[in-house]
Amino acid sequence: ATRAARAARGRSPSRPGRPPPRVFVCRSAADAADTSTDPVDAQRPPLRVIIAGAGIGGLATCLALRRVGVDAHVYERAVCLKTDAGTGIALWPNGLKALRAIGADVEREVAERGADVKGVRFGVLRENVSSDTNAIPPREDETRPPTNDATNASASISRYLKSLVSAAATRVVPKLLRARHGAGLLCIRWASAQDALASFLPKECLHLDATLSDISIVDFADGSKGVAVAFAKRDGSLYVGTDGPILADVLIGADGVNSATRAALLRDGPPRDNGRVIWRGVVEARDATRAFFASEEKQQGDQTASAYPPFCPEKFTSLSASKDSAVGRTTCFMDVGGGKLYWAAGCLDASAVVAGDGSDDAANCAATFASNPEVLACLEATKKKGESETGGLYTSRVVDRAPLDAATFQAALRETVGDARSDFEKNETDNDFSSAPVALLGDAAHPVIPSFGQGANLALEDAVELALALAHVDRRRAPRALREWERRRFE
């Protein structure tokens, strides 16, 4: 591979080497569980749900379902929920209102761990036209009055008015969001949002070190459908020991863009690489400030004492893009609370990546954004997080999937599990109906590229809508409720 190709490669979008779970259709729950009794029949809530994946969507779904009386459990393949996992996310009004629908206490807990954004900046990136990478970019909020130089009066006035408008506009977006939608913009570290949601769940319903291995569609004694799901530990043993798969009424796949649940049910292959490359990290805001003003030429008064850098003040979000869309470079900086700063720098096309010395991820990022000192400062602060050269730097190729409509999902389910409908269902329902009590949620169903800023928000919406759909529903009616929910969410 050429040096440029290595620079653009990034992280593989899929996880090769891990076979997808198998799907079986069993005659009865007893066949699947190797037992003659149905343990979920005795003294239990109306519905029991298994959720694969303890991300934002999975945890929110579990919490929302439990608050409407459903016995929901989450199974996560990670051995622990790391406090430094992931990078940063933006929760827009739809996501915040979804949290509010789950509970005002949930919205408040998440909000307390993030940053309630007061201003949003938009800018244009300077391109790599100069070798001077130490110059400070002009402050967008600089509001100095025009000079008295007659030859430059008109230009000075124009710049002054533009800076005033820009300074005012930065605070308009959050205010407009609150006025129109009843909620603003919250930026938060992904791991902080995950931990906040997990804090509301009983320990006994969050199961770690559980990798999905087998899914069985089963018949219960009352004629309804259910699932028997097998999870394996990293040592290869079954998660439930020797008792066989776990029986439940519904399985929800909320296990992300590389969903094992989706791979088993739809068999539609890995997500597609859309050609974008992105570098990301979360750093101490103060470290980014110090790195930005590292050289003597950049010292400006006591600015190095500020906790936040000038390109992203506290409780701000800054977004910039190349003026020339053919160049396709973008940057994002967000205060994510707790004195932390999230940063992202990306290229819309991998061909725009510049190979740096050694062609490692950090070098490629530095070479590609050589004329953007704010990116270089965050990159340096990120590298200091760990003992390795890249520290907490995340580099990846952006992946997504083609839109999945309800009819396509139904057809794929029927092809995988067969026509599992009862005679009554065949007579009373349309041909698009599948009685398999399984569904996909969040990125497992409809992944979106990061620049849309809606991945977590849509997953939170899914969680609330699903809880409403399954509230007061018994397992005989659960498949129909899932199909109606899919039509509302996918169309």
Wavefront OBJ file of the C-alpha trace (Angstrom):
o trace
v 0.000 0.000 0.000
v 1.173 3.521 -0.724
v 1.912 6.001 2.028
v -1.197 8.039 1.170
v -3.341 4.923 1.186
v -2.037 3.984 4.626
v -2.772 7.493 5.846
v -6.371 7.327 4.659
v -7.009 3.807 5.855
v -8.001 4.577 9.453
v -9.703 1.936 11.546
v -11.560 -0.902 9.882
v -15.301 -0.186 9.870
v -16.217 -3.722 10.861
v -14.937 -6.308 13.307
v -13.670 -9.219 11.228
v -13.087 -12.565 12.821
v -16.175 -12.594 15.054
v -18.828 -14.897 13.544
v -22.409 -13.625 13.739
v -24.815 -15.288 16.177
v -26.878 -18.180 14.878
v -30.675 -18.061 14.591
v -32.844 -21.116 15.201
v -36.582 -21.776 15.049
v -37.592 -24.195 17.813
v -40.859 -26.028 18.263
v -41.181 -25.052 21.907
v -39.543 -23.155 24.702
v -38.676 -26.493 26.267
v -36.611 -27.444 23.191
v -34.612 -24.212 23.383
v -33.990 -24.175 27.106
v -33.592 -27.898 27.676
v -36.293 -27.805 30.317
v -39.933 -28.847 30.455
v -41.134 -25.692 32.158
v -41.392 -22.094 31.111
v -39.834 -20.045 33.927
v -41.265 -16.793 32.648
v -44.842 -18.044 33.020
v -44.831 -17.961 36.814
v -45.478 -14.742 38.713
v -43.842 -12.179 36.496
v -44.611 -8.778 34.950
v -46.682 -8.873 31.747
v -43.607 -8.796 29.527
v -39.937 -9.697 29.773
v -37.474 -8.049 27.371
v -33.817 -8.761 26.643
v -31.772 -5.874 25.244
v -28.445 -6.561 23.549
v -26.098 -3.611 24.002
v -25.569 -1.210 26.916
v -24.931 1.928 24.917
v -27.044 5.072 25.154
v -29.967 3.493 23.287
v -29.861 0.168 25.100
v -29.702 1.653 28.593
v -32.381 4.242 27.836
v -34.634 1.507 26.446
v -34.155 -0.650 29.526
v -34.888 2.265 31.833
v -37.933 3.426 29.852
v -39.374 -0.101 29.718
v -38.879 -0.716 33.417
v -40.674 2.526 34.206
v -43.778 1.287 32.366
v -43.739 -2.064 34.164
v -41.762 -4.228 31.741
v -39.132 -6.593 33.146
v -36.215 -5.425 30.978
v -32.599 -6.583 31.186
v -29.499 -5.359 29.324
v -26.674 -7.641 28.198
v -23.369 -6.042 27.219
v -20.279 -7.759 25.816
v -17.852 -5.332 27.535
v -16.544 -6.509 30.898
v -17.095 -3.076 32.458
v -18.553 0.330 31.659
v -15.463 2.503 31.275
v -15.587 6.103 32.436
v -13.366 7.215 29.548
v -15.066 5.273 26.751
v -16.051 7.030 23.557
v -15.805 10.706 22.814
v -18.479 13.416 22.866
v -22.101 13.700 21.768
v -24.568 16.543 21.338
v -28.067 16.117 22.721
v -30.472 18.337 20.815
v -34.053 19.175 21.863
v -35.456 15.875 20.564
v -32.964 13.871 22.615
v -33.394 15.977 25.755
v -37.180 15.772 25.519
v -36.907 12.007 25.121
v -34.931 11.881 28.375
v -37.581 14.090 29.956
v -40.285 11.655 28.814
v -38.459 8.828 30.590
v -38.292 10.994 33.699
v -37.435 14.532 34.753
v -34.889 13.039 37.134
v -33.187 11.270 34.228
v -32.936 14.447 32.162
v -31.591 16.332 35.172
v -28.947 13.693 35.969
v -27.658 13.634 32.399
v -27.685 17.436 32.178
v -25.668 17.801 35.381
v -22.863 15.739 33.854
v -22.627 17.731 30.630
v -22.487 21.343 29.470
v -25.620 23.374 28.813
v -24.468 25.141 25.658
v -24.874 28.924 25.673
v -23.278 29.688 22.319
v -22.613 28.072 18.950
v -19.891 29.380 16.630
v -19.638 28.720 12.922
v -16.454 29.363 10.975
v -14.415 28.698 7.846
v -11.227 26.660 8.045
v -7.975 28.072 6.744
v -6.327 25.735 4.271
v -2.728 24.523 4.135
v -1.409 27.512 2.209
v 1.384 28.481 4.586
v 4.082 26.736 6.554
v 3.375 29.018 9.492
v 1.319 26.782 11.767
v 1.902 28.882 14.880
v -0.175 31.881 13.882
v -3.224 32.538 16.012
v -6.476 32.479 14.020
v -8.537 35.659 14.307
v -11.068 35.661 17.128
v -14.577 35.475 15.713
v -15.995 37.390 18.659
v -13.456 40.221 18.479
v -15.426 43.469 18.664
v -12.840 46.236 18.528
v -14.146 49.556 17.129
v -13.077 50.655 13.648
v -9.829 52.573 13.193
v -9.687 56.242 12.250
v -7.573 55.574 9.178
v -9.678 57.047 6.376
v -8.291 54.674 3.763
v -9.443 51.684 5.771
v -12.555 53.171 7.342
v -15.062 51.352 5.157
v -13.361 48.001 5.544
v -12.950 48.518 9.283
v -16.603 49.397 9.737
v -17.614 46.352 7.721
v -15.402 44.087 9.819
v -16.659 45.680 13.020
v -20.326 45.212 12.100
v -19.647 41.661 10.968
v -17.923 40.859 14.253
v -20.851 42.328 16.213
v -23.330 40.214 14.249
v -21.145 37.137 14.688
v -20.808 37.705 18.435
v -24.576 38.082 18.800
v -25.365 35.134 16.536
v -23.287 32.733 18.616
v -25.813 32.935 21.445
v -28.936 32.976 19.289
v -29.044 29.277 18.370
v -29.475 27.883 21.915
v -32.064 30.550 22.721
v -34.038 29.796 19.569
v -33.975 26.088 20.343
v -35.372 26.651 23.823
v -38.011 29.087 22.610
v -39.229 26.892 19.777
v -38.709 23.359 21.100
v -38.718 23.677 24.874
v -35.161 22.394 25.262
v -31.703 23.616 24.354
v -28.436 21.918 23.428
v -26.433 19.749 25.810
v -22.933 18.530 25.005
v -21.659 15.630 27.065
v -19.065 12.909 27.011
v -20.549 9.643 25.719
v -19.292 7.723 28.753
v -20.833 10.289 31.111
v -24.243 9.907 29.475
v -23.898 6.119 29.615
v -22.975 6.208 33.305
v -25.851 8.562 34.114
v -28.393 6.211 32.521
v -26.841 3.126 34.126
v -27.080 4.756 37.563
v -30.877 4.411 37.452
v -30.878 0.668 36.751
v -30.783 -2.056 39.413
v -27.501 -3.948 39.327
v -29.294 -7.227 38.715
v -30.647 -6.102 35.336
v -27.310 -4.979 33.839
v -25.269 -7.990 32.737
v -21.674 -7.495 31.560
v -19.252 -9.807 29.761
v -22.150 -11.170 27.712
v -21.527 -11.704 23.996
v -24.540 -12.700 21.928
v -24.000 -16.179 20.463
v -27.378 -17.766 19.603
v -30.956 -16.586 19.065
v -33.895 -18.998 18.974
v -37.500 -18.151 18.124
v -39.634 -20.352 20.372
v -43.282 -21.260 20.966
v -44.597 -20.904 24.491
v -47.342 -23.126 25.896
v -49.983 -20.421 25.461
v -49.350 -20.244 21.703
v -47.334 -17.024 21.811
v -43.843 -16.510 20.441
v -40.739 -15.819 22.450
v -36.961 -15.877 22.255
v -34.269 -18.008 23.812
v -30.991 -16.097 23.758
v -27.557 -17.468 24.553
v -24.752 -15.205 25.755
v -21.153 -16.300 26.166
v -18.432 -15.007 28.447
v -14.951 -14.253 27.213
v -13.738 -17.560 28.576
v -16.204 -19.328 26.272
v -18.651 -20.481 28.943
v -22.345 -19.704 28.703
v -23.349 -16.551 30.515
v -26.086 -18.400 32.427
v -23.870 -21.353 33.258
v -25.362 -24.777 32.502
v -29.013 -23.747 32.500
v -29.106 -23.017 28.792
v -30.303 -19.915 26.937
v -32.268 -17.134 28.604
v -35.983 -17.115 27.836
v -37.797 -13.849 27.202
v -40.774 -12.478 25.325
v -38.887 -9.913 23.217
v -35.313 -9.339 22.036
v -34.164 -5.813 21.169
v -30.885 -5.349 19.305
v -29.333 -2.067 20.461
v -25.753 -3.122 19.848
v -24.573 -0.392 17.502
v -23.586 -0.026 13.876
v -21.747 -3.370 13.937
v -24.778 -5.036 15.517
v -24.443 -8.778 16.099
v -28.225 -8.940 16.453
v -28.703 -7.407 13.027
v -26.089 -9.693 11.501
v -27.998 -12.706 12.797
v -31.475 -11.528 11.853
v -30.941 -9.724 8.552
v -27.700 -11.188 7.230
v -27.156 -8.004 5.235
v -23.404 -7.760 5.698
v -21.218 -5.181 7.431
v -21.890 -1.426 7.344
v -20.616 0.491 4.349
v -17.566 2.730 4.364
v -18.696 6.149 3.143
v -15.150 7.381 2.561
v -14.843 9.784 5.476
v -11.975 9.836 7.952
v -12.252 11.381 11.401
v -9.863 11.979 14.300
v -11.404 12.567 17.719
v -10.559 12.877 21.364
v -11.575 14.248 24.755
v -9.015 16.332 26.636
v -8.737 18.568 29.653
v -9.745 22.000 28.390
v -6.869 23.575 30.310
v -4.373 21.284 28.541
v -5.729 22.387 25.162
v -5.390 26.031 26.223
v -1.785 25.564 27.295
v -0.926 23.705 24.105
v -2.516 26.456 22.023
v -0.423 29.142 23.725
v 2.660 26.948 24.025
v 5.072 29.112 22.038
v 6.249 32.503 23.250
v 4.821 34.175 20.156
v 1.326 33.079 21.150
v 1.431 34.425 24.684
v -1.268 37.063 25.066
v -1.484 38.451 28.551
v -2.816 35.914 31.050
v -4.827 33.852 28.562
v -2.895 30.686 29.416
v -4.539 30.804 32.843
v -7.969 30.383 31.248
v -9.535 26.960 31.655
v -10.878 27.008 28.101
v -9.122 27.915 24.835
v -10.222 30.962 22.809
v -11.475 28.820 19.925
v -14.030 27.120 22.221
v -14.962 29.047 25.370
v -16.759 27.410 28.278
v -20.296 26.201 27.427
v -19.660 26.780 23.723
v -19.625 24.637 20.611
v -17.536 25.639 17.592
v -18.080 24.192 14.113
v -15.983 24.977 11.036
v -15.657 23.664 7.500
v -13.565 24.288 4.410
v -14.771 27.111 2.200
v -14.145 24.875 -0.794
v -16.395 21.820 -0.511
v -13.957 19.916 -2.722
v -11.394 20.128 0.099
v -13.957 18.814 2.559
v -12.287 19.359 5.922
v -14.363 19.907 9.056
v -13.690 20.569 12.734
v -15.831 20.475 15.847
v -15.027 21.575 19.400
v -17.447 21.132 22.303
v -17.358 21.811 26.006
v -18.659 18.490 27.368
v -18.682 19.443 31.044
v -16.357 18.686 33.920
v -13.593 20.832 32.445
v -13.353 18.515 29.428
v -13.203 19.487 25.761
v -14.265 17.233 22.889
v -12.645 17.798 19.522
v -13.049 16.233 16.106
v -11.299 16.870 12.811
v -12.303 15.063 9.669
v -12.166 14.818 5.906
v -15.230 14.169 3.777
v -13.040 12.150 1.425
v -10.104 10.008 2.467
v -8.147 11.313 -0.528
v -7.819 14.654 1.308
v -5.777 13.062 4.103
v -2.143 14.207 4.076
v 0.409 11.575 5.063
v 2.571 12.697 7.966
v 5.974 11.487 9.074
v 5.639 7.803 9.843
v 2.016 7.841 8.638
v 0.612 7.009 12.074
v -2.786 8.418 12.997
v -1.517 11.408 14.980
v 1.028 12.348 12.296
v -1.589 12.153 9.554
v -3.964 14.358 11.529
v -1.211 16.918 12.162
v -0.208 16.996 8.497
v -3.790 17.259 7.252
v -4.628 20.140 9.615
v -1.201 21.801 9.629
v -2.749 25.257 9.132
v -5.238 24.853 11.977
v -3.430 25.461 15.292
v -6.554 24.714 17.307
v -6.553 21.139 15.967
v -2.821 20.794 16.597
v -3.291 22.008 20.173
v -6.035 19.480 20.873
v -4.013 16.737 19.213
v -1.028 17.519 21.440
v -3.244 17.555 24.540
v -4.766 14.228 23.487
v -1.367 12.578 23.052
v -0.454 13.585 26.607
v -3.361 11.578 28.015
v -1.497 8.287 27.756
v 1.987 6.899 27.604
v 1.626 5.987 23.934
v 2.239 8.398 21.084
v -1.490 8.742 20.387
v -2.827 8.676 23.958
v -6.625 8.902 23.787
v -6.831 9.582 20.052
v -9.663 7.844 18.187
v -9.182 7.438 14.458
v -11.806 5.799 12.292
v -13.405 5.553 8.912
v -17.004 6.726 9.128
v -19.520 4.000 8.323
v -23.264 3.905 7.868
v -25.955 1.779 6.262
v -28.601 2.217 3.615
v -31.998 3.253 5.040
v -33.967 0.309 6.421
v -37.718 0.535 5.928
v -40.235 -1.562 7.831
v -41.194 -3.713 4.832
v -37.568 -4.633 4.128
v -37.043 -5.553 7.755
v -40.187 -7.718 7.749
v -39.099 -9.533 4.601
v -35.625 -10.174 5.983
v -37.070 -11.552 9.200
v -39.350 -13.940 7.319
v -36.425 -15.135 5.222
v -34.302 -15.769 8.312
v -36.828 -17.297 10.718
v -39.462 -18.451 8.225
v -43.187 -17.805 8.449
v -43.610 -18.158 12.185
v -47.173 -16.845 12.244
v -49.957 -18.850 13.780
v -52.979 -19.796 11.650
v -54.929 -16.976 13.285
v -52.224 -14.437 12.413
v -52.080 -15.660 8.811
v -55.808 -15.058 8.438
v -55.969 -11.765 10.282
v -52.785 -9.959 9.275
v -51.198 -8.762 6.071
v -48.398 -10.618 4.339
v -45.790 -8.122 5.524
v -46.327 -9.100 9.138
v -43.714 -11.133 10.998
v -44.519 -12.520 14.426
v -40.855 -12.862 15.394
v -40.618 -10.953 18.704
v -37.401 -9.166 17.786
v -36.528 -5.597 16.803
v -33.551 -3.320 16.140
v -32.997 0.089 17.708
v -30.633 3.040 17.339
v -27.508 2.594 15.226
v -28.298 -1.108 14.826
v -31.361 -0.066 12.816
v -30.600 3.360 11.362
v -26.999 4.578 11.823
v -26.270 8.171 10.836
v -22.949 9.871 10.163
v -21.495 11.876 13.086
v -21.809 15.241 11.337
v -25.598 15.005 11.631
v -25.251 14.959 15.423
v -28.374 12.818 15.778
v -27.228 9.260 16.529
v -27.827 9.332 20.288
v -30.895 11.542 19.910
v -32.639 9.126 17.545
v -31.783 6.204 19.827
v -33.364 8.038 22.767
v -36.475 8.694 20.694
v -36.581 5.005 19.779
v -36.400 4.066 23.456
v -39.338 6.240 24.475
v -41.516 5.209 21.535
v -40.758 1.536 22.153
v -41.674 1.812 25.827
v -44.982 3.395 24.868
v -45.604 0.653 22.305
v -44.954 -2.188 24.760
v -46.589 -0.670 27.830
v -49.540 -2.819 28.970
v -48.913 -5.320 26.149
v -48.741 -9.052 26.868
v -46.448 -11.347 24.923
v -49.161 -12.523 22.537
v -49.542 -8.961 21.270
v -45.883 -7.957 21.512
v -44.908 -8.836 17.893
v -47.748 -6.726 16.498
v -46.725 -3.834 18.757
v -43.139 -4.129 17.516
v -44.214 -4.077 13.865
v -46.353 -0.984 14.400
v -43.471 0.720 16.236
v -41.131 -0.068 13.338
v -43.503 1.449 10.809
v -43.673 4.656 12.833
v -39.915 4.883 13.385
v -38.537 3.617 10.072
v -40.873 5.355 7.640
l 1 2 3 4 5 6 7 8 9 10 11 12 13 14 15 16 17 18 19 20 21 22 23 24 25 26 27 28 29 30 31 32 33 34 35 36 37 38 39 40 41 42 43 44 45 46 47 48 49 50 51 52 53 54 55 56 57 58 59 60 61 62 63 64 65 66 67 68 69 70 71 72 73 74 75 76 77 78 79 80 81 82 83 84 85 86 87 88 89 90 91 92 93 94 95 96 97 98 99 100 101 102 103 104 105 106 107 108 109 110 111 112 113 114 115 116 117 118 119 120 121 122 123 124 125 126 127 128 129 130 131 132 133 134 135 136 137 138 139 140 141 142 143 144 145 146 147 148 149 150 151 152 153 154 155 156 157 158 159 160 161 162 163 164 165 166 167 168 169 170 171 172 173 174 175 176 177 178 179 180 181 182 183 184 185 186 187 188 189 190 191 192 193 194 195 196 197 198 199 200 201 202 203 204 205 206 207 208 209 210 211 212 213 214 215 216 217 218 219 220 221 222 223 224 225 226 227 228 229 230 231 232 233 234 235 236 237 238 239 240 241 242 243 244 245 246 247 248 249 250 251 252 253 254 255 256 257 258 259 260 261 262 263 264 265 266 267 268 269 270 271 272 273 274 275 276 277 278 279 280 281 282 283 284 285 286 287 288 289 290 291 292 293 294 295 296 297 298 299 300 301 302 303 304 305 306 307 308 309 310 311 312 313 314 315 316 317 318 319 320 321 322 323 324 325 326 327 328 329 330 331 332 333 334 335 336 337 338 339 340 341 342 343 344 345 346 347 348 349 350 351 352 353 354 355 356 357 358 359 360 361 362 363 364 365 366 367 368 369 370 371 372 373 374 375 376 377 378 379 380 381 382 383 384 385 386 387 388 389 390 391 392 393 394 395 396 397 398 399 400 401 402 403 404 405 406 407 408 409 410 411 412 413 414 415 416 417 418 419 420 421 422 423 424 425 426 427 428 429 430 431 432 433 434 435 436 437 438 439 440 441 442 443 444 445 446 447 448 449 450 451 452 453 454 455 456 457 458 459 460 461 462 463 464 465 466 467 468 469 470 471 472 473 474 475 476 477 478 479 480 481 482 483 484 485 486 487 488 489 490 491
